[in-house]
Amino acid sequence: MITHFDHVTIGVRDVAAATRFFELLGFEHERTVTISGETFSRYMVTPGLVAEHVTLVLRGAEPRLEVQLLRFTSPDPTIDPNIASLCKTGFNHVCVATDDLDAELARLRAAGVETRSEVLDFRGCKLVFLRGPEGVCVELSERSRAG
């Protein structure tokens, strides 16, 4: 039986910029390790894998929620030319919840975070897309208390 969503992993070239972005969303750095060797190469189906693996944890979340950042040093990572497109198959976006979307959005914009959309009211939720690290789309969601 599945119990909850555990983590999302994002391949990045600029770990510092990606970390800053997710820290603005309330994630805190927990650890950084290097993953390499035959075990990881087999598991990730990537021969010669060497990568910096950064774990960020959402402060106060129960159950635990992580964003994991991977910066590949070997082999050279493939750059997804369509990463920012929401009209494709495969990974689309990740969404995090807030209890006050307007205040959160004002704070994030003041810190330089760009939005990809206007705020949308949809089925009891206020939603907005943000420009995340490496072009990954991150959504903010505020569910109505009545819903």
C-alpha positions as CSV (number, residue, x, y, z in Angstrom):
1,M,0.0,0.0,0.0
2,I,1.3,3.4,-1.0
3,T,1.3,5.8,2.0
4,H,2.5,9.2,0.7
5,F,4.6,11.1,-1.8
6,D,8.2,10.9,-0.7
7,H,10.5,13.0,-3.0
8,V,11.1,14.5,-6.4
9,T,14.6,14.5,-7.9
10,I,15.7,17.2,-10.3
11,G,18.9,17.2,-12.4
12,V,20.6,20.6,-12.3
13,R,23.7,22.3,-13.4
14,D,23.7,25.0,-10.8
15,V,23.2,23.5,-7.4
16,A,23.5,26.8,-5.5
17,A,20.8,28.5,-7.6
18,A,18.4,25.5,-7.3
19,T,19.0,25.3,-3.6
20,R,18.2,29.0,-3.2
21,F,15.0,28.5,-5.1
22,F,13.8,25.6,-2.9
23,E,14.9,27.3,0.3
24,L,12.5,30.2,-0.7
25,L,9.8,27.5,-0.6
26,G,10.8,26.4,2.9
27,F,13.1,23.5,2.1
28,E,16.3,23.2,4.2
29,H,19.6,21.6,3.2
30,E,20.0,18.3,5.0
31,R,23.0,16.7,3.3
32,T,25.2,16.6,0.2
33,V,26.9,13.4,-0.9
34,T,28.6,12.1,-4.0
35,I,27.1,9.1,-5.6
36,S,29.3,7.0,-7.9
37,G,30.4,3.5,-8.5
38,E,28.9,0.3,-10.0
39,T,26.0,0.1,-7.6
40,F,24.7,3.6,-8.5
41,S,25.5,3.2,-12.1
42,R,23.4,0.0,-12.3
43,Y,20.6,1.4,-10.2
44,M,20.3,4.6,-12.3
45,V,21.1,2.8,-15.6
46,T,23.9,5.3,-16.2
47,P,27.3,3.8,-16.9
48,G,30.1,5.8,-15.2
49,L,27.8,7.8,-13.0
50,V,29.3,10.4,-10.8
51,A,26.9,13.0,-9.3
52,E,26.6,15.4,-6.4
53,H,23.4,14.5,-4.6
54,V,21.8,17.2,-2.5
55,T,18.9,16.5,-0.2
56,L,16.6,19.3,0.8
57,V,13.8,18.7,3.3
58,L,10.6,20.7,3.7
59,R,10.7,22.2,7.2
60,G,7.9,20.9,9.4
61,A,6.3,18.7,6.8
62,E,4.6,15.5,8.1
63,P,5.0,13.2,6.4
64,R,8.6,14.1,5.4
65,L,9.0,15.6,1.9
66,E,12.2,16.0,0.0
67,V,13.6,17.6,-3.1
68,Q,16.7,15.9,-4.3
69,L,19.1,17.7,-6.6
70,L,21.5,15.8,-8.8
71,R,24.5,17.6,-10.5
72,F,26.1,15.1,-12.9
73,T,29.8,15.3,-13.3
74,S,30.0,12.1,-15.3
75,P,28.6,11.4,-17.8
76,D,27.7,14.8,-19.2
77,P,23.9,15.2,-18.6
78,T,21.5,15.5,-21.5
79,I,19.8,18.9,-21.6
80,D,16.1,18.6,-22.2
81,P,15.2,21.2,-24.8
82,N,11.5,20.9,-23.9
83,I,11.8,21.0,-20.1
84,A,9.7,24.1,-19.8
85,S,6.9,22.9,-21.9
86,L,3.7,21.7,-20.2
87,C,2.4,20.2,-23.4
88,K,4.3,17.0,-23.5
89,T,4.3,13.5,-22.1
90,G,6.4,12.5,-19.2
91,F,7.2,14.7,-16.2
92,N,5.0,17.8,-16.3
93,H,5.4,19.7,-13.0
94,V,5.6,19.4,-9.3
95,C,3.2,21.2,-7.0
96,V,3.6,22.4,-3.4
97,A,0.8,23.6,-1.1
98,T,0.6,26.9,0.8
99,D,-2.1,28.2,3.1
100,D,-1.8,31.8,1.7
101,L,-1.0,31.8,-2.0
102,D,-1.2,35.6,-2.4
103,A,1.2,36.3,0.5
104,E,3.6,33.5,-0.7
105,L,3.5,34.7,-4.2
106,A,4.3,38.3,-3.2
107,R,7.2,37.1,-1.1
108,L,8.6,34.9,-3.9
109,R,8.3,37.7,-6.5
110,A,10.1,40.1,-4.1
111,A,12.9,37.5,-4.0
112,G,13.1,37.4,-7.8
113,V,11.1,34.3,-8.5
114,E,9.3,34.6,-11.9
115,T,5.8,33.3,-12.5
116,R,4.8,31.4,-15.6
117,S,1.1,32.1,-15.3
118,E,-1.5,34.3,-13.7
119,V,-3.2,33.0,-10.6
120,L,-6.1,30.6,-11.5
121,D,-9.1,29.8,-9.4
122,F,-10.0,26.2,-10.2
123,R,-12.3,23.8,-8.3
124,G,-11.7,25.3,-4.9
125,C,-7.9,25.9,-5.4
126,K,-5.9,29.0,-6.2
127,L,-3.0,27.9,-8.5
128,V,0.0,29.5,-10.1
129,F,3.0,28.2,-12.0
130,L,6.6,29.4,-11.2
131,R,9.8,29.2,-13.2
132,G,11.9,26.7,-11.3
133,P,15.5,25.7,-11.6
134,E,16.7,24.6,-15.0
135,G,13.3,25.5,-16.4
136,V,11.4,22.9,-14.3
137,C,7.8,24.0,-13.7
138,V,6.8,24.4,-10.0
139,E,3.2,25.1,-9.0
140,L,1.8,26.6,-5.9
141,S,-1.6,25.6,-4.7
142,E,-3.9,26.9,-2.0
143,R,-7.0,24.8,-1.3
144,S,-10.0,26.5,0.1
145,R,-10.7,25.8,3.7
146,A,-14.3,25.0,2.8
147,G,-13.2,22.4,0.1
